Amino acid sequence: MKTWKVTAFALIIASFTGCSSSGFLEESPPKAYLEANKHLYETKVGTYCWKETCVDKAGPLELLKTEKPIKVKANEWLSLVIKYKRQPNEKHMAQIQNNYEMEIPLKKNKLKVPSEAGTYYYSYSVWWMDESQKNVSNGDASYAFVLEVK
């Protein structure tokens, strides 16, 4: 796994892809949810480019500073749900704890909770890449949430 020191700029996503507005009707990206304990928890929308608008927001730690963590059990599997007919076709998950960030593997939109107790922050970044034009994004968004592992 890759590990990075978190700084004010650590969560800015550098992308060399173009952005087009094809195929999206909503004015902002769809909401994303974390399914845990048979309940859907809404995530916080972070930075995104959607239609012809790009919005740069604070990173997950700042976005979540007033949010109560979602309480989960160690090693359980949680589902990430985006309620939108066209699902993103590129996804990345980053976990942040004690000022360090690391990439976390996803398996079929599922995240495995860490085995150690603690508070963990996450940034879920998704892209709707154009299927006919290489390196063209039709939209992207990042979502943030915080877990408290018991």
Secondary structure by P-SEA (a helix, b strand, c coil): cbbbbbccccccccccbbbbbcccccccccbbbbbcccbbbbbbbcccccccbbbbbbccccccccccccccccbbbbbbbbcccccccbbbbbbbcccbbbbbbbccccccccccbbbbbbbbbbbbccccccccccccbbbbbccccc
